[in-house]
Amino acid sequence: MGRKVTVATCALNQWALDFEGNLQRILKSIEIAKNRGARYRLGPELEICGYGCWDHYYESDTILHSFQVLAALLESPVTQDIICDVGMPVMHRNVRYNCRVIFLNRKILLIRPKMALANEANYHELRWFTPWSRSRHTEEYFLPRMIRDLTEQETVPFGDAVLATWDTCIGSEICEELWTPHSPHIDMGLDGVEIVTNASSSHHVLRKADTRVDLVTVATTKNGGIYLLANQRGCDGDRVYYDGCAMIAMNGSIFAQGSQFSLDDVEVLTATLDLEDVRSYRAEISSRNLAASRVSPYPRVKVDFTLSCHEDLLAPVSEPIEWKYHSPEEEISLGPACWLWDFLRRSQQAGFLLPLSGGVDSAATACLVYSMCCQVCEAVRSGNQEVLADVRTIVNQSSYTPQDPRDLCGRLLTTCYMASENSSQETCSRARELAQQIGSHHISLSIDPAVKAVVGIFSLMTGKSPLFAAHGGSSRETLALQNVQARIRMVLAYLFAQLSLWSRGIRGGLLVLGSANVDESLLGYLTKYDCSSADINPIGGISKTDLRAFVHFCTERFQLPALQSILSAPPTAELEPLADGQVSQTDEVMVVALPRRFCPPLHHSLPDPPRAASNLQAPFLGSVLCRCPILYPTCCIFTVPFLRLDTSVLSIVLAQPRVFSRVTCCARV
């Protein structure tokens, strides 16, 4: 009997409700795993429907279409002769669970529900799912007809159990369970489980990769064993970025490391490991063996299959590696840039518009777009055909191949300096120099005519003319005049986002980028519905300290000397009159004096702050009570359900032609 097993885990760029696209990415990952000799393939959490379906989990169609994708996986020849572990929502006895569905050769082996749900910060799993609370207990799950017809199984085990193949034992964790004080892998390992898998949808937070690696290595150091972690990658139609970092570990060492930031939609890791290394490692830890002798056993699902080959004595095994970490500045450079690329290509827009003020925050946002362009060019040079196809679709040129990040940035990013009579020449010059160095299409304009027109309407109606404090006005008048400038900039940003490409004879519109950092949101130091009210805000979760470090990093990494003068300049909103041509207002003074411009402190950084409302009716799409994705796969979400509806309607019409003889049925084929 062989001892060496080849296992595979992956990072997939799934998209909430993109059932067809998700299916193709799952099949591609399984095919790659099989081609590398793997006999077990692990995928991310809820990979079939996409993690970020949010309140669409309430809809029975989400579960229906997930089962339809599962049926397609069971039918596919790609999934034969490999144990496949996929994630999807499952309704059991009228309770919705976040589950792993593990199958082999058109037979479902086990449906394993999640036992510890993430319900803090960005996670709200208790809103849609119920944790499975019956440890080491299984029940019969009655399969839906479409699956029953394929597998010829009426029921399958549902609950907390492990798989026992002829050569080893495999247990499952799901995301949050790794982070709990008493993780399932502890008792599983004590009960003889040699391979533990973890399917995650864990989003990017600065320095979080260190914690993930520590959790996995400590788990396998104390208890021995093999640990596989899969994670989602990309924006998933949501406000966060899932950062991959798939890994394979054994006995406290890392044997395979996935990329944390990548534009590849499918990444598969494999490792060949010797089960005897696990057994000998565990045999030497007497305290572990004493605990193992007292542990309660898990139900075992017997699987007529082996992960190893009969003759593998000479088969090479994988070697341990050192985990390569990114610095925080590198994480900021790569993570939000990947998120921007996902958002751009999936929104089917033609680029971004950024109000570039000459300050640190907007400069940091510009650097993120430039970093995105660098990654796109690198991916194309590496032969990524999906990225190349997306670029050509966005710029609407079928023969275009990006090679220079500056050239690509000029096609994708429009920067706009919106001057007023309170703006200095220094900020205008800094914005222009940075735009030239990154290659963006740059616009300089004056907002003074619009400001005077708006204030003039007020004066015409009231007979009063507000003045700045420097001209004898009150603080109340000063604040109002500052707000007018800031909000007019937002209106102009959206106008130019919609029409600037049209004025240049180019197809499409632009996404407006915000540049309000998390400290401003927490302090309330921003104007409601100014340029912080953008389509997306890539720096909305980054502190000012980290942003300054990132901009300094970009000075060297991207060779952008204009950033040096931006870093050395005093931060200012330039909303009050100049004093002898010099800036008279700085952010530090304004923060100490009073919260400027009057947004109450926010504890989340959202692209559009939620409006206060008295909720007197049921939540609707777009309501702050309704949690939904912010980016929908339009071509997919309406294709799959509508095709099913058309098929059902057509079958009814054909079955009862007389009833529908006067009805014109236009079914899409």
C-alpha positions in Angstrom: 0.0 0.0 0.0 1.3 3.4 -0.9 1.9 6.2 1.5 2.4 9.3 -0.6 -0.6 11.4 -1.5 -1.0 14.3 -3.9 -3.5 16.9 -2.8 -4.7 20.1 -4.4 -6.2 23.4 -3.1 -6.9 26.6 -5.0 -7.8 30.2 -5.1 -10.7 31.1 -7.4 -11.9 34.5 -8.5 -15.6 33.7 -8.1 -18.4 36.2 -8.5 -21.7 36.3 -6.6 -24.6 34.9 -8.6 -22.4 34.2 -11.7 -23.3 30.5 -11.7 -22.1 29.8 -15.2 -18.8 31.6 -14.8 -18.2 30.0 -11.3 -18.9 26.6 -12.8 -16.3 27.0 -15.5 -13.6 28.2 -13.0 -14.4 25.2 -10.7 -14.0 22.8 -13.6 -10.8 24.4 -14.7 -9.3 24.1 -11.2 -10.3 20.4 -11.0 -8.8 19.7 -14.5 -5.5 21.4 -13.4 -5.4 19.4 -10.2 -6.0 16.1 -12.0 -3.3 16.9 -14.6 -0.9 17.4 -11.7 -1.7 14.0 -10.2 -3.9 15.1 -7.4 -6.6 12.8 -6.0 -8.3 15.4 -3.8 -9.3 18.9 -4.8 -10.4 21.6 -2.3 -12.2 24.8 -3.3 -13.1 28.1 -1.6 -16.1 28.6 0.7 -19.5 28.9 -1.2 -17.6 28.8 -4.5 -20.6 27.6 -6.5 -22.8 30.7 -5.9 -20.1 33.1 -4.8 -19.6 34.1 -1.2 -21.1 37.6 -1.4 -24.7 36.8 -2.4 -25.9 38.5 0.8 -29.7 38.7 1.0 -30.0 36.7 -2.2 -29.4 33.7 0.1 -33.0 34.2 1.2 -34.1 33.5 -2.3 -34.8 29.8 -3.1 -33.5 30.4 -6.6 -30.0 30.8 -5.2 -30.1 27.3 -3.8 -31.8 25.9 -6.9 -29.2 27.3 -9.3 -26.5 26.0 -6.9 -27.8 22.5 -7.2 -28.0 22.9 -10.9 -24.3 23.7 -11.0 -23.6 20.8 -8.6 -25.5 18.5 -11.1 -23.3 19.8 -13.9 -20.2 19.1 -11.9 -21.4 15.5 -11.1 -22.1 14.9 -14.8 -18.7 16.3 -16.0 -16.0 13.7 -17.0 -13.5 16.2 -15.5 -14.7 15.3 -12.0 -14.2 11.6 -12.3 -11.5 9.7 -10.3 -10.8 12.7 -7.9 -12.5 13.6 -4.7 -14.1 17.0 -5.2 -14.9 19.3 -2.2 -17.1 22.2 -3.2 -19.1 24.9 -1.3 -22.7 25.9 -1.6 -25.8 26.8 0.5 -28.0 23.8 1.4 -31.5 23.8 3.0 -32.0 20.9 5.4 -35.3 20.5 7.2 -36.2 24.1 6.3 -32.9 25.5 7.8 -30.3 27.1 5.6 -26.7 26.0 6.1 -23.3 27.0 4.6 -22.0 23.6 3.4 -19.3 21.6 1.9 -20.5 19.0 -0.6 -17.9 16.3 -1.1 -18.4 13.9 -4.0 -16.5 11.2 -6.0 -17.5 9.6 -9.3 -21.1 10.9 -9.4 -21.7 9.9 -5.8 -22.1 12.4 -2.9 -20.0 11.2 0.0 -20.9 13.8 2.7 -22.6 17.2 3.1 -20.7 19.0 5.9 -22.4 22.1 7.3 -20.4 25.0 8.8 -20.4 24.9 12.6 -19.0 28.3 13.6 -20.2 31.3 11.6 -18.3 34.6 11.1 -20.5 37.4 12.4 -18.2 40.4 13.1 -16.8 43.3 11.2 -17.6 42.7 7.5 -19.2 39.3 8.1 -22.9 38.7 8.7 -23.3 35.0 8.2 -25.8 34.6 11.1 -28.2 36.8 9.0 -28.5 34.1 6.4 -27.2 30.8 7.8 -27.6 28.7 11.0 -24.5 26.9 12.5 -24.6 23.2 12.8 -24.5 22.6 16.5 -24.6 18.8 16.7 -20.9 17.9 17.0 -20.0 14.4 15.8 -23.6 13.8 14.6 -25.0 13.1 11.1 -28.5 12.9 9.7 -30.0 11.7 6.4 -30.3 14.4 3.8 -32.9 13.7 1.1 -31.4 14.7 -2.2 -33.5 16.8 -4.7 -34.7 15.0 -7.7 -32.2 16.4 -10.2 -29.3 15.1 -8.1 -31.0 11.9 -7.2 -31.4 11.0 -10.8 -27.7 11.5 -11.4 -26.3 9.8 -8.3 -28.9 7.2 -7.9 -28.8 8.0 -4.2 -31.9 8.8 -2.2 -30.1 10.1 0.9 -26.6 11.1 1.9 -25.0 11.8 5.3 -25.4 15.4 6.5 -23.5 16.7 9.5 -20.2 16.5 11.3 -18.3 13.5 10.1 -15.0 12.6 8.4 -14.1 10.6 5.3 -12.2 7.3 5.7 -10.5 6.2 2.5 -8.5 3.0 2.2 -5.2 4.8 3.1 -6.0 7.8 5.2 -8.7 9.9 7.0 -9.9 13.4 5.9 -11.7 16.0 7.9 -13.2 19.4 6.9 -13.2 22.9 8.5 -14.8 25.9 7.0 -13.2 29.3 7.3 -14.1 30.7 10.7 -13.7 27.3 12.4 -9.9 27.7 12.1 -10.1 31.0 14.1 -12.2 29.7 17.0 -10.6 28.9 20.4 -11.4 25.1 20.0 -11.2 24.4 16.3 -12.6 21.1 14.9 -9.1 20.2 13.6 -7.9 19.6 17.2 -10.3 16.8 18.0 -10.2 15.5 14.4 -6.4 15.2 14.6 -6.7 13.4 17.9 -9.2 11.0 16.4 -6.8 10.0 13.6 -7.7 12.5 10.9 -4.5 13.0 8.9 -5.6 15.5 6.3 -7.6 18.6 7.4 -9.1 20.9 4.8 -10.3 24.5 5.2 -12.4 26.3 2.6 -12.3 30.0 3.3 -13.7 33.3 2.0 -11.3 35.5 3.9 -10.9 39.1 2.8 -7.7 41.2 2.7 -6.7 43.1 5.8 -3.2 44.6 6.2 -0.9 42.0 7.9 -3.7 39.4 8.0 -1.6 36.9 6.0 0.8 36.6 9.0 -2.1 35.5 11.2 -3.4 32.9 8.7 0.0 31.3 8.3 0.5 31.3 12.1 -2.9 29.6 12.7 -2.1 26.8 10.1 1.5 26.2 11.1 0.7 26.2 14.9 -2.2 23.8 14.3 0.0 21.3 12.5 2.9 21.8 14.8 0.9 20.8 18.0 -1.1 18.0 16.4 0.8 17.0 13.3 -1.0 16.3 10.1 -1.6 17.8 6.6 -3.6 21.0 6.3 -5.0 22.5 3.1 -6.4 26.0 3.0 -8.4 27.3 0.0 -9.5 30.9 -0.3 -11.5 33.1 -2.7 -9.8 35.8 -4.7 -11.1 39.1 -6.1 -13.9 41.5 -5.3 -16.9 39.0 -5.7 -19.1 42.0 -6.4 -18.5 43.4 -2.9 -16.7 46.2 -1.0 -13.9 43.9 0.1 -11.1 42.1 -1.7 -10.5 38.4 -1.1 -6.7 37.8 -1.2 -6.1 34.2 -2.0 -3.1 32.9 0.1 -4.0 29.3 -0.5 -1.5 27.0 1.2 -0.6 23.4 2.0 1.2 22.7 5.3 2.4 19.6 7.2 3.8 19.1 10.7 4.3 22.8 11.2 6.0 23.6 7.8 4.6 25.2 4.6 4.9 23.1 1.5 3.0 25.2 -1.0 2.2 28.9 -1.0 -0.4 30.6 -3.3 -0.1 34.2 -4.4 -1.8 36.8 -2.2 -2.4 39.2 -5.1 -2.9 38.1 -8.6 -5.0 38.8 -11.7 -5.3 35.0 -12.5 -8.9 33.8 -12.0 -7.8 30.3 -11.2 -4.7 29.3 -9.2 -4.1 25.7 -8.1 -1.6 24.4 -5.6 -0.5 20.8 -5.3 1.9 19.0 -3.0 2.9 15.4 -2.8 3.4 14.4 0.9 4.2 11.2 2.8 1.6 10.0 5.3 4.3 8.2 7.2 5.8 11.6 8.0 2.5 12.5 9.8 2.3 9.2 11.6 5.9 9.2 12.8 5.6 12.9 13.9 2.5 12.2 15.9 4.0 9.0 17.5 6.7 11.1 19.1 4.4 13.4 21.0 3.3 11.5 24.1 1.0 14.3 25.4 -0.9 14.3 22.1 -1.2 10.5 22.2 -2.6 10.6 25.8 -5.2 13.1 24.7 -6.0 11.0 21.6 -6.7 8.0 23.7 -9.6 9.9 25.4 -11.2 11.7 22.5 -14.7 10.9 21.3 -14.7 9.4 17.9 -16.1 11.1 14.8 -18.6 9.3 12.5 -16.6 7.9 9.6 -18.0 7.8 6.0 -16.2 4.9 4.3 -14.9 5.7 0.8 -13.8 3.0 -1.6 -10.9 5.0 -2.9 -7.2 5.8 -2.2 -5.3 9.0 -2.4 -2.0 7.2 -2.9 -0.8 4.9 -5.6 0.2 1.3 -4.9 3.8 1.7 -6.1 5.1 5.0 -5.0 8.4 4.2 -3.3 10.4 6.2 -5.7 7.9 9.0 -6.2 9.4 12.4 -5.2 7.8 14.4 -2.4 7.4 18.1 -2.0 10.0 20.0 0.1 9.1 22.6 2.8 9.5 26.3 1.8 9.7 29.6 3.7 6.6 31.8 3.4 7.3 35.0 1.6 5.4 37.9 3.1 4.6 41.3 1.6 5.4 44.5 3.5 2.3 46.6 4.4 3.3 49.1 1.7 3.4 46.3 -0.9 0.0 45.0 0.3 -1.5 48.4 -0.2 0.1 48.7 -3.7 -1.2 45.3 -4.8 -4.5 44.5 -3.0 -6.6 47.6 -3.8 -5.1 47.6 -7.3 -6.4 44.1 -7.9 -9.8 45.0 -6.5 -9.9 48.0 -8.9 -9.2 45.8 -11.9 -11.9 43.3 -10.9 -14.4 46.1 -10.4 -13.5 47.8 -13.7 -13.8 44.8 -15.9 -16.9 43.5 -14.3 -18.7 46.8 -14.2 -18.1 47.0 -18.0 -17.0 50.7 -17.8 -14.2 52.3 -19.8 -12.0 53.5 -16.9 -11.8 55.8 -13.9 -12.1 59.5 -13.2 -10.2 60.8 -10.2 -10.4 64.3 -8.8 -6.7 64.9 -8.2 -6.1 67.7 -5.7 -2.4 67.6 -5.3 -2.6 66.1 -1.8 -1.5 62.8 -0.4 -4.9 61.0 -0.4 -5.8 61.6 -4.1 -2.2 61.0 -5.0 -2.3 57.6 -3.3 -5.5 56.7 -5.2 -3.7 57.7 -8.5 -0.8 55.4 -7.5 -3.2 52.5 -7.0 -4.6 52.9 -10.5 -1.0 53.1 -11.8 -0.1 50.0 -9.8 -3.2 48.3 -11.4 -1.9 49.2 -14.8 1.6 47.7 -14.0 0.0 44.5 -12.9 -2.2 44.3 -16.0 0.9 44.8 -18.2 2.8 42.1 -16.3 -0.1 39.7 -16.5 -0.3 40.2 -20.3 3.5 39.7 -20.7 3.1 36.4 -18.7 0.6 35.2 -21.2 -2.7 35.7 -19.3 -5.2 35.7 -22.2 -8.2 36.5 -20.0 -6.6 39.7 -18.8 -5.7 40.6 -22.4 -9.2 40.0 -23.6 -10.6 42.2 -20.7 -8.2 45.0 -21.6 -9.2 45.0 -25.2 -12.9 45.0 -24.2 -12.4 47.9 -21.9 -10.5 50.1 -24.3 -12.7 48.9 -27.2 -9.7 48.0 -29.4 -9.5 44.3 -30.5 -5.8 44.6 -31.5 -4.5 46.5 -28.5 -1.8 44.8 -26.4 -0.7 46.8 -23.3 3.0 47.0 -22.8 3.7 50.3 -21.1 1.8 51.0 -17.9 1.8 54.8 -18.6 0.2 54.2 -22.0 -2.5 52.0 -20.4 -3.0 54.5 -17.6 -3.6 57.2 -20.2 -6.4 55.1 -21.6 -8.0 54.0 -18.3 -7.5 57.0 -16.0 -8.7 60.6 -16.3 -7.5 62.9 -13.6 -9.2 66.3 -13.0 -7.8 69.2 -11.0 -10.8 71.4 -9.9 -9.4 74.8 -9.0 -11.2 77.6 -7.2 -10.2 81.1 -6.3 -8.9 79.5 -3.0 -6.6 77.1 -4.8 -2.8 77.7 -4.9 -0.5 77.3 -7.8 1.5 74.7 -5.8 -1.3 72.2 -5.6 -2.1 72.7 -9.3 1.5 72.1 -10.2 1.8 69.0 -8.0 -1.3 67.4 -9.5 -0.2 68.2 -13.1 3.3 66.7 -12.5 1.9 63.5 -11.0 -0.5 63.1 -13.8 2.3 63.5 -16.4 4.5 60.9 -14.6 1.8 58.2 -14.4 0.5 59.1 -17.9 -3.2 59.8 -17.0 -5.4 62.0 -19.3 -5.4 65.2 -17.2 -8.0 68.0 -17.1 -7.7 71.3 -15.2 -10.8 73.4 -14.7 -12.2 76.2 -12.5 -15.3 75.7 -10.4 -15.7 79.4 -9.6 -18.5 80.1 -12.1 -20.5 77.2 -10.7 -19.8 78.3 -7.1 -20.8 81.9 -7.8 -24.0 80.7 -9.6 -25.1 78.6 -6.6 -24.3 81.3 -4.0 -26.0 83.8 -6.3 -29.2 81.9 -6.3 -29.2 81.9 -2.5 -28.5 85.7 -2.4 -31.2 86.4 -5.0 -33.8 84.5 -2.9 -32.8 85.8 0.6 -31.1 89.1 -0.1 -28.1 87.9 2.0 -24.6 87.2 0.8 -22.5 84.8 3.0 -18.9 85.7 3.5 -15.8 83.9 4.7 -14.5 84.6 8.2 -11.4 86.3 6.6 -13.8 88.8 5.0 -15.9 89.4 8.1 -18.3 86.5 7.9 -19.3 84.1 10.7 -18.1 80.5 11.1 -21.6 79.4 10.0 -21.2 81.3 6.7 -17.6 80.0 6.2 -18.7 76.3 6.6 -21.6 76.7 4.2 -19.2 78.3 1.6 -16.7 75.5 2.0 -19.5 72.9 1.5 -20.7 74.5 -1.7 -17.2 74.2 -3.2 -16.8 70.6 -2.1 -20.2 69.4 -3.4 -19.9 71.2 -6.7 -16.7 69.2 -7.2 -18.7 66.0 -6.8 -21.3 67.1 -9.3 -18.7 68.1 -11.8 -16.8 64.8 -11.2 -19.9 62.8 -12.2 -20.6 65.0 -15.2 -17.1 64.5 -16.6 -17.2 60.8 -15.7 -20.3 60.4 -17.9 -19.4 62.7 -20.8 -15.6 63.3 -21.0 -15.0 60.2 -23.1 -18.0 61.1 -25.3 -16.5 64.5 -25.9 -13.3 62.7 -27.1 -15.2 60.3 -29.3 -14.5 57.3 -27.1 -17.2 54.8 -26.1 -18.3 54.2 -22.5 -18.3 56.0 -19.1 -16.0 56.3 -16.2 -16.2 55.2 -12.6 -15.6 58.0 -10.1 -12.9 57.2 -7.6 -13.0 58.6 -4.0 -10.0 59.4 -1.9 -11.2 59.6 1.7 -9.0 57.6 4.1 -10.4 55.7 7.1 -9.2 58.2 9.6 -11.3 60.9 8.0 -14.4 58.7 8.1 -13.8 57.8 11.8 -13.3 61.4 12.7 -16.2 62.7 10.5 -13.7 65.0 8.8 -15.3 65.1 5.4 -18.2 66.7 3.6 -21.2 64.6 2.9 -21.7 64.2 -0.8 -18.4 65.8 -1.8 -15.7 63.9 -3.8 -15.7 61.3 -1.0 -19.2 60.3 -2.4 -17.7 58.3 -5.3 -18.6 55.1 -7.0 -15.8 53.3 -5.2 -13.1 54.4 -2.7 -10.0 52.2 -2.9 -8.3 53.9 0.2 -11.4 53.9 2.3 -10.1 51.3 4.7 -6.5 52.6 5.0 -5.2 54.9 7.7 -3.4 58.2 7.0 -0.2 56.8 8.5 -0.2 53.7 6.2 -1.1 55.9 3.2 1.9 58.2 3.7 4.2 55.2 4.0 2.6 53.8 0.8 3.1 57.0 -1.1 6.7 57.1 0.0 7.1 53.5 -1.2 5.6 54.4 -4.6 8.2 57.1 -5.0 10.9 54.5 -5.4 8.9 51.5 -6.7 7.3 53.4 -9.6 9.9 56.1 -10.0 7.4 59.0 -9.4 9.5 62.0 -8.0 6.4 64.2 -8.0 5.3 62.3 -4.9 8.2 63.8 -2.9 6.8 67.3 -3.1 3.3 66.0 -2.3 4.5 64.3 0.9 6.4 67.4 2.1 3.5 69.8 1.5 1.2 70.7 4.4 -2.2 68.9 4.0 -5.0 71.4 3.1 -8.5 71.4 1.6 -8.0 74.9 0.2 -11.6 75.9 0.8 -10.9 79.2 2.5 -9.4 82.3 0.9 -5.6 82.5 0.4 -3.5 84.9 2.4 -1.1 86.8 0.1 -1.3 84.0 -2.4 -0.4 81.4 0.3 -2.5 78.6 1.9 -4.2 79.9 5.1 -6.0 76.7 6.0 -4.4 73.3 7.0 -6.1 70.1 7.9 -4.3 69.8 11.3 -5.7 73.1 12.4 -9.2 72.3 11.2 -9.2 68.9 13.0 -8.1 70.4 16.3 -10.5 73.4 16.0 -13.7 71.5 15.1 -15.0 68.7 12.9 -15.0 70.2 9.4 -18.0 69.9 7.1 -20.1 67.9 9.4 -20.4 64.3 8.7 -21.0 62.4 12.0 -18.2 59.8 12.8 -18.6 56.7 10.6 -17.3 53.3 11.6 -17.4 51.9 8.1 -15.8 53.1 5.0 -18.4 52.7 2.3 -18.4 54.0 -1.3 -21.6 55.9 -0.5 -22.5 56.6 3.2 -25.9 55.2 4.1 -28.6 57.8 4.3 -30.6 58.0 7.5 -34.3 57.0 7.0 -37.3 56.1 9.0 -38.0 52.6 7.8 -41.8 52.2 7.6 -42.0 49.4 5.1 -40.3 46.2 4.2 -36.7 46.5 3.0 -36.3 46.9 -0.8 -33.3 46.6 -3.1 -31.0 49.4 -2.3 -32.4 50.0 1.2 -29.9 50.1 4.0 -31.8 47.2 5.6 -31.3 45.1 2.5 -27.7 43.8 2.2 -27.0 43.1 -1.5 -23.9 43.0 -3.7 -22.8 46.3 -5.3 -21.7 44.7 -8.5 -23.9 42.3 -10.3 -23.0 40.0 -13.2 -25.8 41.3 -15.4 -25.2 39.0 -18.3 -25.2 36.0 -16.0 -27.7 36.7 -13.3 -30.4 37.3 -15.8 -29.4 34.6 -18.3 -29.5 31.5 -16.1 -32.9 32.2 -14.3 -34.6 33.5 -17.5 -33.5 30.5 -19.5 -35.0 28.3 -16.9 -38.2 30.3 -16.9 -38.4 30.2 -20.6 -38.0 26.4 -20.7 -40.7 26.0 -18.1 -43.1 28.3 -19.9 -42.4 26.6 -23.2 -43.1 23.1 -21.7 -46.4 24.3 -20.3 -47.4 25.8 -23.7 -46.5 22.6 -25.5 -48.5 20.5 -23.0 -51.6 22.7 -23.3 -51.7 24.2 -26.8 -55.4 25.0 -26.7 -55.1 27.1 -23.6 -52.3 29.1 -25.0 -53.4 29.2 -28.7 -54.0 32.9 -28.6 -50.8 33.8 -26.6 -47.6 34.6 -28.4 -44.8 33.0 -26.6 -41.4 34.5 -27.3 -38.9 32.2 -25.7 -35.3 32.9 -26.0 -33.3 29.9 -27.2 
